[in-house]
Amino acid sequence: MRLALSLVLLAAIGCEDNGGEPPKSVLETNATSYVATPLTGAGIHSHEVQLMATLRNTSNLIVRVYQCTATTTYPVYWVSPSGEGQAAWDPNIACTFGAGVPYQDLGPGDEHTFSLQLRAPWFRTVLGEPIGAIEGSFFLLFETYICGLVSRNGLCSPADRIERVRSNTFSITQ
């Protein structure tokens, strides 16, 4: 029984790989360079960038994008540096899934633009130094689910397949 459960879990985790197929969607930011605005009185955050990211479904399937939580308007996303290291912009937020978390289904050819308010840093050392790069070259990753069909009650069929969609590269300066 444990072996069968382990195999099912491994198969579910393995669904993230698209098996060499082209991605089902394209993610583009509204600019290739941004200037970080200094923040005051924002807790650990000292910089902010406003950007728009457009997700376009380029497949003949349905691309589902969950909001992070029931009370947010942004999707599950990460900010990564295009080189080595860590991005101070990566929110490392705890998103919830399941009943009550809104989602948007993008049909073939559909697109949606998300407004993201990036803040940095999310973590600091005990001496108060930012952890991760504030300036540099970065990209976004959105978590999407690929559905062959969606039932009347909103379930993906045959099953949700996770696909992380990478954006174009953009730079942030101070």
C-alpha positions as a printed NumPy array, in Angstrom:
array([[  0.   ,   0.   ,   0.   ],
       [  2.813,   2.424,   0.88 ],
       [  4.55 ,   1.621,  -2.393],
       [  1.383,   2.355,  -4.376],
       [  0.871,   5.644,  -2.507],
       [  4.516,   6.585,  -3.08 ],
       [  4.187,   5.879,  -6.792],
       [  1.036,   8.001,  -7.003],
       [  2.802,  10.874,  -5.211],
       [  5.858,  10.576,  -7.457],
       [  3.639,  10.582, -10.533],
       [  1.826,  13.705,  -9.299],
       [  5.093,  15.486,  -8.578],
       [  6.434,  14.402, -11.942],
       [  3.538,  16.071, -13.747],
       [  5.449,  19.328, -13.574],
       [  7.735,  18.165, -16.374],
       [  6.185,  18.863, -19.751],
       [  8.124,  16.021, -21.359],
       [  9.876,  18.201, -23.893],
       [  6.617,  19.703, -25.157],
       [  6.57 ,  23.452, -25.739],
       [  5.072,  25.464, -22.87 ],
       [  1.322,  26.02 , -23.   ],
       [  1.586,  29.734, -22.327],
       [  3.814,  32.785, -22.629],
       [  4.565,  35.265, -19.824],
       [  5.783,  38.766, -20.661],
       [  6.458,  41.805, -18.495],
       [  5.454,  45.292, -19.642],
       [  9.093,  46.485, -19.703],
       [ 12.613,  45.126, -19.807],
       [ 13.976,  47.48 , -17.155],
       [ 12.604,  48.963, -13.942],
       [ 13.875,  51.424, -11.347],
       [ 13.264,  50.436,  -7.723],
       [ 11.535,  53.085,  -5.642],
       [ 12.819,  53.537,  -2.077],
       [ 10.263,  52.783,   0.651],
       [ 10.096,  54.218,   4.14 ],
       [  8.14 ,  52.745,   7.009],
       [  7.456,  49.468,   5.173],
       [  8.925,  47.086,   7.749],
       [ 11.713,  44.953,   6.349],
       [ 11.059,  46.172,   2.788],
       [ 13.195,  49.054,   1.534],
       [ 12.421,  49.015,  -2.23 ],
       [  9.418,  48.574,  -4.5  ],
       [  8.787,  47.987,  -8.21 ],
       [  5.414,  48.018,  -9.957],
       [  5.188,  45.792, -13.012],
       [  2.564,  44.288, -15.239],
       [  2.875,  40.704, -16.416],
       [  0.716,  39.319, -19.216],
       [  0.068,  35.576, -19.392],
       [ -1.077,  34.355, -22.817],
       [ -2.412,  30.859, -23.505],
       [ -0.747,  29.651, -26.705],
       [ -2.185,  26.128, -26.599],
       [ -5.48 ,  24.453, -27.425],
       [ -5.917,  23.49 , -23.747],
       [ -7.11 ,  25.485, -20.73 ],
       [ -4.499,  27.25 , -18.592],
       [ -5.694,  27.747, -15.017],
       [ -4.116,  30.415, -12.817],
       [ -4.919,  30.376,  -9.101],
       [ -4.724,  33.492,  -6.979],
       [ -2.332,  33.144,  -4.072],
       [ -5.114,  33.32 ,  -1.474],
       [ -8.816,  34.131,  -1.413],
       [ -8.021,  37.754,  -0.522],
       [ -5.212,  38.522,  -3.018],
       [ -5.378,  39.442,  -6.695],
       [ -1.955,  38.14 ,  -7.728],
       [ -1.115,  34.58 ,  -8.784],
       [  1.423,  32.176,  -7.323],
       [  4.769,  33.511,  -8.531],
       [  8.5  ,  33.62 ,  -7.87 ],
       [ 11.205,  36.119,  -8.802],
       [ 14.545,  34.555,  -9.726],
       [ 17.878,  36.017, -10.76 ],
       [ 18.942,  35.179, -14.303],
       [ 22.375,  34.221, -12.995],
       [ 23.608,  32.757,  -9.753],
       [ 22.392,  33.638,  -6.287],
       [ 19.069,  34.676,  -4.856],
       [ 16.654,  37.502,  -5.606],
       [ 15.679,  39.807,  -2.746],
       [ 12.404,  40.307,  -4.672],
       [ 11.258,  36.689,  -4.302],
       [  8.235,  36.953,  -2.006],
       [  8.438,  33.433,  -0.535],
       [  4.797,  33.81 ,   0.382],
       [  2.592,  31.069,   1.72 ],
       [ -0.213,  30.539,  -0.764],
       [ -3.256,  28.4  ,  -0.054],
       [ -5.052,  26.132,  -2.48 ],
       [ -8.39 ,  24.434,  -2.423],
       [-11.932,  25.494,  -1.729],
       [-12.46 ,  29.232,  -1.753],
       [ -9.268,  30.204,  -3.612],
       [-10.285,  32.009,  -6.803],
       [ -8.788,  31.079, -10.143],
       [ -9.004,  32.205, -13.711],
       [ -9.193,  29.862, -16.685],
       [ -7.574,  31.093, -19.882],
       [ -8.998,  29.41 , -22.945],
       [ -6.978,  28.955, -26.136],
       [ -5.719,  32.368, -27.275],
       [ -6.882,  34.151, -24.107],
       [ -4.606,  36.39 , -22.07 ],
       [ -4.726,  38.168, -18.725],
       [ -2.545,  40.953, -17.338],
       [ -1.603,  40.846, -13.665],
       [ -0.41 ,  43.861, -11.673],
       [  2.455,  42.905,  -9.364],
       [  3.873,  45.053,  -6.603],
       [  7.343,  43.641,  -6.013],
       [  8.989,  44.517,  -2.715],
       [ 12.477,  43.805,  -1.464],
       [ 14.086,  42.496,   0.547],
       [ 11.92 ,  39.758,   2.036],
       [ 14.664,  38.646,   4.399],
       [ 17.544,  40.327,   6.197],
       [ 20.549,  39.064,   8.117],
       [ 20.74 ,  39.555,  11.877],
       [ 22.81 ,  42.663,  11.094],
       [ 20.002,  44.067,   8.902],
       [ 21.645,  43.462,   5.515],
       [ 19.339,  42.381,   2.657],
       [ 19.459,  38.734,   1.665],
       [ 19.505,  38.42 ,  -2.107],
       [ 20.126,  40.811,  -4.959],
       [ 18.082,  44.004,  -5.222],
       [ 19.733,  45.094,  -8.468],
       [ 20.386,  42.885, -11.453],
       [ 18.716,  40.754, -14.089],
       [ 15.646,  38.719, -13.087],
       [ 12.695,  36.745, -14.433],
       [  9.269,  35.761, -13.097],
       [  7.876,  32.267, -12.744],
       [  4.1  ,  31.786, -12.642],
       [  2.561,  28.52 , -11.512],
       [ -0.211,  27.405, -13.855],
       [ -2.312,  24.263, -14.218],
       [ -3.079,  22.713, -17.584],
       [ -6.592,  21.303, -18.041],
       [ -7.884,  19.289, -20.986],
       [-11.483,  20.028, -19.996],
       [-13.145,  21.818, -17.097],
       [-16.354,  20.353, -15.65 ],
       [-19.372,  22.472, -14.646],
       [-18.169,  22.384, -11.039],
       [-14.698,  23.638, -12.029],
       [-12.659,  20.439, -11.875],
       [ -9.857,  19.935, -14.369],
       [-10.059,  16.771, -16.403],
       [ -8.252,  14.476, -16.676],
       [ -6.206,  16.032, -13.851],
       [ -4.336,  19.222, -13.103],
       [ -0.836,  19.314, -14.545],
       [  1.456,  21.958, -13.11 ],
       [  3.481,  24.075, -15.484],
       [  5.782,  26.851, -14.306],
       [  5.916,  29.557, -16.949],
       [  9.031,  31.727, -17.187],
       [  8.866,  35.378, -18.223],
       [ 11.27 ,  37.388, -20.291],
       [ 14.345,  38.672, -18.485],
       [ 14.153,  42.18 , -17.01 ],
       [ 16.562,  44.361, -15.047],
       [ 16.049,  46.291, -11.825],
       [ 18.26 ,  49.194, -10.784],
       [ 18.099,  51.543,  -7.797]])
